Amino acid sequence: MNTPKKLATPEQAAMQVKSKDTLAWGHVNGKPIDFDKALANRKDELEEIIIFAGCTLPPLPEILAKDPKSETFIYHNVYFSPVDRMFNTQGTQYYLPMNYSDGAHSFGLICSPDITVVQVAPMDDNGFFNYGPQPSYSDIIVKAARQVIVEVNNTMPRVMGATGSCVHISDVDFIIEGTNTPLFGAPAPTTFTEEDKKIASYVVNAMHDGVCLQLGIGELPTLIGQIISNSDLKDLGVHSEMFVEPYIDIFESGKATGKYKTTDPGKMAYTFTIGSPDCYAWLHDNPAAIAYSSDYICSPEIIALNDNMFSVNSCVEIDLFTQVCSESTGYRQISGSGGQLDFIVGTFRSKGGKSLICTPSTFTTKKGELKSRIVPTVSPGGTVTTPRTYVDYVVTENGMVQMRSKSTWQRAEALISIAHPEFHDSLIREADKMGIWRKSNKSDAK
């Protein structure tokens, strides 16, 4: 397999980069670490290096730390983590809008990288390097690149996968034996607010046997998973952008059989995870879960093949026209489009599908001010992640309402009914001004 001929030190591999090259990193824990350090040391030798990344996890990239003014490295990111938000605030990176299902088009056709660098698990006996628990768009950027460099991490779990889960040594140009930095982990939350508990109860009560789940990250999905594990629900499926730790509990409690799935029956399908060490260990060589490239998992057409899809997503704010902002606070990018719209569209088209946007009705600012997440219009500069035409159900701690097949005034009325009572009157006044409040339903609010 000519493995020795392809071995290179991080410094030797980094010497392949030329000025004005475009590079692509693996997603989350798939980003290179040793190559990144070696490339950062070449800052003064290079010019205009564009790098595409996704959801940067610790350790912090050396290319950003050593180039705080982006004089050499221009860092583009398709989904912001807290690390990315920090660097974006400092002006050292930029957001690249992209639906998760669109990686093949965005990376393969429009901005094909000169060099792709991905952190991988050790090569198996057949010459394959597994992308670990984050196939994501790795295979897309590997196939689109002029040169491919893999950085081997012995701590990377090898996950069971299908399309887009690994790369063969024959398609690799350089192999770096990395320093085996343990994967960044994010243990599942253990504390929940009263609002979380109320929202989770509405969500689980809307489920029935045989639904196919998509859950996101955070307190609410974790709580939903715990409730499902102790419920009477059965024969659930999983087809999810992210593998979240609650799926382990759901599977081990016997709830996730995947019996009625159309795609990958009997398997929990996903494209990436950010979990605890226990989660990574559970996924290692485990046939219960199967990892695919993001253009498969997040394809609305593939999602819709499964009947009774049940998609749970969150938002930053939703306006009275039911436009959903899930990725920014005003002009400030805080996360990304990810697969939210992909799953909402796919679930919308699934026979018996239900798509839920879940959010506490309020939040408290650093100054202690109570603010409503249900607003008259999306905040100036705010991004509409999900258009109103695809919004199905909205859930707060005050209830669950459906938007599909409702007119603008009916949507406004339904949303106001689940807003915090303190904001009802002001929201009604604004709805009236915007012409989406029926005169017969006008409040006496002044």
HELIX and SHEET records of a PDB file:
HELIX    1   1 THR A    3  LYS A    6  1                                   4    
HELIX    2   2 PRO A   10  ALA A   14  1                                   5    
HELIX    3   3 VAL A   28  GLY A   30  5                                   3    
HELIX    4   4 ASP A   34  ALA A   40  1                                   7    
HELIX    5   5 LYS A   43  GLU A   45  5                                   3    
HELIX    6   6 GLU A   62  ALA A   65  1                                   4    
HELIX    7   7 PRO A   82  THR A   89  1                                   8    
HELIX    8   8 TYR A  100  ASP A  102  5                                   3    
HELIX    9   9 GLY A  103  HIS A  105  1                                   3    
HELIX   10  10 SER A  106  ILE A  110  3                                   5    
HELIX   11  11 SER A  138  ALA A  144  1                                   7    
HELIX   12  12 ILE A  169  ASP A  171  5                                   3    
HELIX   13  13 GLU A  194  ASN A  205  1                                  12    
HELIX   14  14 GLU A  219  SER A  229  1                                  11    
HELIX   15  15 PRO A  246  GLU A  252  1                                   7    
HELIX   16  16 PRO A  277  LEU A  283  1                                   7    
HELIX   17  17 SER A  294  ILE A  297  1                                   4    
HELIX   18  18 PRO A  300  LEU A  305  1                                   6    
HELIX   19  19 GLN A  340  ARG A  349  1                                  10    
HELIX   20  20 ARG A  388  TYR A  390  5                                   3    
HELIX   21  21 THR A  408  SER A  417  1                                  10    
HELIX   22  22 PRO A  421  PHE A  423  5                                   3    
HELIX   23  23 HIS A  424  LYS A  433  1                                  10    
HELIX   24  24 LYS A  439  ASN A  441  5                                   3    
SHEET    1   A 7 GLN A  93  TYR A  95  0                                        
SHEET    2   A 7 PHE A  73  ASN A  77  1                                        
SHEET    3   A 7 ILE A  49  ALA A  53  1                                        
SHEET    4   A 7 THR A  22  TRP A  25  1                                        
SHEET    5   A 7 ILE A 115  VAL A 120  1                                        
SHEET    6   A 7 GLN A 147  VAL A 152  1                                        
SHEET    7   A 7 PHE A 174  GLU A 177  1                                        
SHEET    1   B 2 PHE A 128  ASN A 130  0                                        
SHEET    2   B 2 CYS A 166  HIS A 168 -1                                        
SHEET    1   C 8 ALA A 289  ALA A 291  0                                        
SHEET    2   C 8 MET A 268  PHE A 272  1                                        
SHEET    3   C 8 GLY A 237  MET A 242  1                                        
SHEET    4   C 8 CYS A 212  GLN A 214  1                                        
SHEET    5   C 8 MET A 309  SER A 314  1                                        
SHEET    6   C 8 LYS A 354  CYS A 358  1                                        
SHEET    7   C 8 TYR A 393  THR A 396  1                                        
SHEET    8   C 8 GLY A 399  GLN A 402 -1                                        
SHEET    1   D 3 VAL A 324  CYS A 325  0                                        
SHEET    2   D 3 GLU A 317  ASP A 319 -1                                        
SHEET    3   D 3 ILE A 374  VAL A 375  1                                        
SHEET    1   E 2 SER A 328  THR A 329  0                                        
SHEET    2   E 2 ARG A 332  GLN A 333 -1                                        
SHEET    1   F 2 THR A 362  THR A 364  0                                        
SHEET    2   F 2 LEU A 370  SER A 372 -1                                        
END                                                                             
